[in-house]
Structures are given as C-alpha cells and as structure tokens.
Amino acid sequence: MFVRNGAASSGGTLPPQQLKAPCASKRWSMILPVSVNLKEIEKKGRSYPWLRPEICLCCRQSHVWGHGFVEALFDGYAKALLLRRYRCPGCGCVIKLRPKVYFSRFQATIETIRSHILTRLQAGRWPQGPSSARCRHWLRALKRQVVAHLGIEWLRRLPEAFDQLVSLGKVPVSRSI
C-alpha cells in the first residue's frame, strides 16, 4: 500500500521477499519496484508524483520520510533520471523506488535483455541495439546463474531458465551468485 498526497493508493503489489525484509542494522537499504512512467519522470524531474510507502517494510513503523533523489541511467534516455528515496526514522532503512521493468543495477529493460538473449540463441547472432559485449555479458552471467541455482541440465533450456530464475526472485543476468 502506498500513499500519494495523503490519500491511500494501491499502486502495486510487493514481492513476498520484500514484505519480510529484516532490518539488520541502521544502514539497511532496499529497492522497491514500482510502476512508473519514465517519460514523465524525464519531463517532470523532481515534480513527478511518486508514491510513498505507507509504512516501513523493515520495522513496520507507520511512516517514512522523504530522503531525496538518486540519479539512475536507463537505455533510451540521454541523461540520468531522478528516482525517489525514502528513509524510516525508526530503523534508518533507506527505500529506493525503481521501475518494475528493470532489474536492479541494469540500464536495459528485463524484456530487452530476455529478447536479445533469445535472438542470440535462435539466430546465432546478436540483434541491433546494445553492444554485443554487453549482450555477451548477459548470456555468460545467465549460464552461470542457471548452473548455480537450477543445475547444469537447465543449460539446454536457457529461455525457460531465465523465466524460472525471475520467478525465484533472482536476477538471471547478474554476475553475483
């Protein structure tokens, strides 16, 4: 549940792993995926009407404070866009709002990454768009994640493995296991 301008709004659902996030220390932070319009964020900047979490997802305190903005780069936008952050005064948790259609720390959309890997597997070459080095990074990381989380037999079914890893809450093209 989110709050916008004092009124409650059900702007999106939260994945279960984020609803149970423990606050281990005062420096805890989390990334909350939300539905946003990047073109509107680019146009309005700090004036974009961000949804505010109704409670802290760490300690369940009844309010969070605005904690400024952080710049983030996305494919298709010439300059960094401002993403909203909130801070819980009780536990110190920092909540960063991020578009749902992007993996954390990635500039390309989830669908772009998936479609480029699928094209490479089916056609044997990379499509036009992001650099081939970047795409090779995605494919190599996907294979590594598949072996680590699903087993070597899934290497024959990489598109299915990609979807399976996403459903498990993993970033299938992340280099960290």
C-alpha positions in Angstrom: 0.0 0.0 0.0 1.3 3.4 -0.9 0.2 7.0 0.0 0.0 9.8 -2.6 -0.7 13.3 -1.3 -2.2 12.0 1.9 -4.7 9.5 0.2 -4.1 5.8 0.1 -3.5 4.1 -3.3 -2.8 0.5 -4.2 -0.2 1.4 -6.8 1.3 -2.0 -7.0 2.0 -5.2 -5.2 5.2 -6.1 -3.3 7.1 -9.3 -3.9 7.0 -11.6 -0.8 10.7 -11.4 -0.1 10.4 -7.6 0.3 7.5 -7.8 2.7 9.6 -9.9 5.1 12.8 -7.8 4.9 14.6 -7.7 8.3 16.4 -4.7 9.4 19.8 -6.0 10.4 21.4 -2.6 11.1 20.9 1.2 10.8 22.4 1.1 7.3 19.8 -1.3 5.8 18.5 -0.3 2.4 16.1 -1.9 -0.1 15.0 -1.3 -3.7 11.3 -1.3 -4.1 10.0 -2.0 -7.7 7.1 0.3 -8.6 5.1 1.0 -11.8 6.2 4.4 -13.1 6.4 6.3 -16.4 10.0 7.1 -17.3 9.0 9.7 -19.9 7.0 11.5 -17.3 9.9 11.3 -14.8 12.2 12.7 -17.5 9.8 15.5 -18.2 8.8 16.4 -14.6 12.0 15.6 -12.8 11.6 16.2 -9.0 8.0 17.2 -9.6 7.0 13.7 -10.6 4.2 12.4 -8.2 6.0 9.4 -6.6 4.0 7.0 -4.4 5.2 6.9 -0.9 5.2 3.6 1.1 2.6 3.7 3.7 4.8 2.0 6.3 8.5 1.0 6.6 8.8 -2.5 5.1 11.6 -3.3 7.6 10.2 -2.4 11.0 6.6 -1.7 10.1 6.8 1.9 11.6 3.8 3.9 10.5 5.6 6.5 8.3 8.7 7.2 6.2 10.4 10.5 5.4 11.5 11.7 2.0 15.2 11.2 1.6 15.9 13.0 -1.7 16.6 11.6 -5.1 19.2 9.5 -6.7 20.3 9.6 -10.3 19.9 6.4 -12.5 20.8 5.8 -16.1 18.4 4.0 -18.4 18.7 3.0 -22.1 16.9 5.4 -24.4 17.4 8.5 -22.1 20.2 10.9 -22.8 20.7 11.9 -19.1 20.2 10.3 -15.7 16.7 10.3 -14.3 15.9 11.1 -10.7 14.5 8.2 -8.7 12.8 8.9 -5.3 14.2 7.6 -2.0 12.6 7.4 1.5 14.0 6.8 4.9 12.5 5.3 8.0 13.2 7.4 11.1 12.8 4.4 13.4 15.2 1.8 11.9 17.2 4.0 9.4 16.2 1.9 6.4 16.5 3.7 3.1 13.9 2.7 0.5 14.7 3.5 -3.2 11.9 3.3 -5.7 12.9 1.7 -9.0 10.8 1.0 -12.2 9.4 -2.6 -12.2 10.5 -3.3 -15.7 14.2 -3.0 -14.8 16.5 -5.3 -12.8 18.4 -3.6 -10.1 21.7 -2.1 -11.4 20.7 -2.7 -15.1 20.0 0.0 -17.7 18.1 -2.2 -20.1 14.6 -3.5 -19.5 14.1 -7.1 -18.5 12.3 -7.7 -21.8 15.1 -6.2 -23.8 17.7 -8.4 -22.1 15.5 -11.5 -22.5 14.7 -10.9 -26.2 18.4 -10.2 -27.0 19.4 -13.5 -25.4 16.6 -15.3 -27.1 17.5 -13.9 -30.5 21.2 -15.0 -30.0 20.1 -18.5 -29.1 17.7 -18.8 -32.0 19.6 -16.9 -34.8 23.2 -17.4 -33.7 23.9 -13.6 -33.7 23.1 -10.6 -31.6 20.4 -8.2 -32.7 20.9 -4.5 -33.2 20.8 -2.4 -30.1 23.0 -2.7 -27.0 26.7 -3.5 -27.7 27.5 -7.2 -28.4 29.9 -7.1 -25.5 27.1 -6.1 -23.1 24.9 -8.9 -24.5 27.7 -11.5 -24.2 28.0 -10.4 -20.5 24.3 -11.1 -20.1 24.5 -14.6 -21.7 27.6 -15.6 -19.7 26.1 -14.4 -16.5 22.8 -16.2 -17.3 24.6 -19.5 -17.8 26.5 -19.1 -14.5 23.2 -18.3 -12.6 21.5 -21.3 -14.2 24.2 -23.7 -13.2 24.4 -22.3 -9.6 20.6 -22.2 -8.9 18.9 -24.7 -11.3 21.5 -27.2 -12.3 23.5 -28.0 -15.4 20.6 -29.7 -17.1 18.9 -26.3 -17.5 21.6 -25.1 -19.8 19.7 -26.7 -22.7 16.6 -24.6 -21.9 18.0 -21.1 -21.2 14.9 -19.1 -22.1 12.9 -21.2 -19.6 15.7 -20.9 -17.1 15.6 -17.1 -17.4 11.9 -17.1 -16.5 12.4 -19.6 -13.7 15.1 -17.5 -12.1 13.0 -14.4 -12.3 10.1 -16.3 -10.6 12.5 -17.3 -7.9 13.3 -13.6 -7.3 16.8 -13.8 -8.8 18.4 -11.5 -11.4 19.3 -14.1 -14.1 22.0 -11.9 -15.7 23.7 -10.7 -12.5 27.4 -11.6 -12.2 27.0 -12.2 -8.4 25.5 -15.5 -7.3 
